[in-house]
Amino acid sequence: MLVIKAGVSLAACALMASALGTSVAVASSPIGPNQHFIGLINGKHKGAVIYTVCPGPATGDGPPAGGQTVAVQRVATGGGDTGAGGHSISARITPTTIVSMKAYAQPEPIPTSARVPCQGTGTIPFSSCALPQPCGAGAKVDNVPVTFIDIAA
């Protein structure tokens, strides 16, 4: 397995992996101040899906299916920003379900105890603090659009 450190472009990683015939893994690194990031839901920033398990008519809220994750990836520009005091990033799954991350490329489970929409769309904010607003000077939230799909229907 080829491990790629932060700062190497994805295109360069793909080219190296192709040439070497290996799989690519992005090395985990700690979250620090004034870093740009994007939030990932089940490994995706765009087209993200959270699968739910809502028996009966898929109305209201229900639990997310097990085995799903949130993570953050460091990027050179765009997305969110950890701000001057950022050392962790939180994904706000619901107003009362928050998953905190202290390292990039380190997926954390979405708790199955959360109550999310059974179906439809929403937004999961990734922020340098657990509250909806960013913490610290220069901090910026990365809002990730998500589609909820009921697999029990």
C-alpha positions as CSV (number, residue, x, y, z in Angstrom):
1,M,0.0,0.0,0.0
2,L,1.3,3.5,-0.9
3,V,0.7,6.1,1.8
4,I,0.5,9.7,0.6
5,K,1.2,12.6,2.9
6,A,-0.7,15.9,3.0
7,G,0.2,18.4,0.3
8,V,0.5,15.9,-2.6
9,S,-2.2,16.4,-5.2
10,L,-4.8,13.7,-5.8
11,A,-3.8,13.6,-9.5
12,A,-0.2,12.9,-8.5
13,C,-1.4,10.2,-6.1
14,A,-3.4,8.5,-8.8
15,L,-0.6,8.7,-11.3
16,M,1.9,7.2,-8.8
17,A,-0.5,4.5,-7.7
18,S,-1.2,3.6,-11.3
19,A,2.4,3.4,-12.1
20,L,3.2,1.3,-9.1
21,G,0.1,-0.8,-9.3
22,T,-0.8,-0.2,-5.7
23,S,-3.7,1.1,-3.7
24,V,-3.6,4.6,-2.2
25,A,-4.3,5.6,1.4
26,V,-4.2,9.2,2.7
27,A,-2.2,9.5,5.9
28,S,-4.0,10.9,8.9
29,S,-2.7,14.2,10.3
30,P,-3.8,16.3,13.3
31,I,-6.2,19.2,12.7
32,G,-4.7,22.6,13.5
33,P,-5.4,26.3,13.3
34,N,-6.0,28.2,10.0
35,Q,-6.5,25.1,7.9
36,H,-9.0,24.6,5.0
37,F,-11.0,21.4,5.0
38,I,-14.0,19.7,3.5
39,G,-16.5,17.5,5.3
40,L,-17.1,13.9,4.1
41,I,-20.2,11.8,4.7
42,N,-19.5,8.2,3.9
43,G,-16.5,9.3,2.0
44,K,-18.3,11.9,-0.1
45,H,-18.4,15.7,-0.1
46,K,-20.7,15.9,-3.1
47,G,-23.6,13.5,-3.6
48,A,-23.4,12.4,0.0
49,V,-26.1,10.0,1.3
50,I,-27.1,8.9,4.8
51,Y,-29.1,5.6,4.7
52,T,-31.9,5.4,7.3
53,V,-33.9,2.5,8.7
54,C,-37.5,3.6,9.1
55,P,-39.9,0.7,9.3
56,G,-43.4,1.4,8.1
57,P,-44.2,4.6,6.2
58,A,-41.0,6.6,5.8
59,T,-42.3,9.8,7.4
60,G,-40.7,11.7,10.2
61,D,-37.4,10.8,11.8
62,G,-35.6,7.5,12.3
63,P,-32.1,6.1,13.0
64,P,-29.3,6.1,10.5
65,A,-28.2,2.6,9.4
66,G,-25.1,1.3,11.1
67,G,-21.6,1.4,9.5
68,Q,-21.8,5.0,8.2
69,T,-19.1,7.7,8.9
70,V,-18.2,11.3,8.8
71,A,-14.6,12.5,8.3
72,V,-12.7,15.6,7.2
73,Q,-10.1,16.1,4.5
74,R,-7.6,18.9,4.4
75,V,-7.6,21.0,1.2
76,A,-5.5,23.9,0.0
77,T,-8.3,26.3,-0.4
78,G,-12.1,26.6,-0.2
79,G,-14.4,24.5,2.0
80,G,-14.3,25.4,5.7
81,D,-11.5,26.9,7.7
82,T,-10.5,25.9,11.3
83,G,-9.7,29.6,12.2
84,A,-7.1,30.8,14.6
85,G,-8.0,28.4,17.4
86,G,-9.1,25.3,15.6
87,H,-7.8,21.9,16.8
88,S,-10.9,19.8,16.0
89,I,-13.8,19.8,13.6
90,S,-17.4,18.8,14.6
91,A,-20.1,17.4,12.3
92,R,-23.5,18.4,13.5
93,I,-25.7,15.4,12.5
94,T,-28.7,16.7,14.4
95,P,-29.0,19.6,17.0
96,T,-28.2,17.0,19.7
97,T,-25.9,14.6,17.8
98,I,-22.4,16.0,17.2
99,V,-19.4,14.0,16.1
100,S,-16.0,15.6,16.8
101,M,-12.8,14.8,14.9
102,K,-9.2,15.7,15.9
103,A,-7.5,14.3,12.8
104,Y,-7.9,14.4,9.0
105,A,-8.6,11.1,7.1
106,Q,-9.9,9.5,10.3
107,P,-13.5,8.4,9.8
108,E,-15.8,8.5,12.8
109,P,-19.1,6.6,13.1
110,I,-22.4,8.3,12.7
111,P,-24.3,7.2,15.9
112,T,-27.2,5.0,15.3
113,S,-28.9,6.6,18.3
114,A,-29.4,9.8,16.2
115,R,-32.8,10.7,14.8
116,V,-32.5,12.0,11.2
117,P,-35.1,12.5,8.5
118,C,-36.3,9.1,7.1
119,Q,-36.0,10.5,3.6
120,G,-35.4,13.8,1.8
121,T,-32.5,16.2,1.8
122,G,-30.6,18.3,4.4
123,T,-27.3,19.8,5.3
124,I,-24.6,18.6,7.7
125,P,-22.4,21.5,8.9
126,F,-18.8,20.8,9.6
127,S,-17.3,23.4,12.0
128,S,-14.4,24.2,14.2
129,C,-16.8,24.2,17.1
130,A,-19.8,22.1,18.1
131,L,-22.2,24.9,17.8
132,P,-23.6,25.9,14.4
133,Q,-21.4,29.0,14.1
134,P,-17.6,28.8,13.7
135,C,-15.2,29.4,16.6
136,G,-12.2,31.7,16.4
137,A,-11.1,34.4,14.0
138,G,-11.1,33.3,10.4
139,A,-13.2,30.2,11.0
140,K,-15.6,29.1,8.4
141,V,-18.2,26.3,8.3
142,D,-18.3,23.7,5.5
143,N,-22.0,22.8,4.8
144,V,-22.3,19.4,3.2
145,P,-25.6,18.7,1.4
146,V,-26.9,15.2,2.1
147,T,-29.7,13.0,0.9
148,F,-31.5,10.7,3.3
149,I,-32.6,7.4,1.8
150,D,-34.7,4.9,3.8
151,I,-33.5,1.3,3.1
152,A,-36.3,-0.2,5.1
153,A,-39.0,1.1,2.7
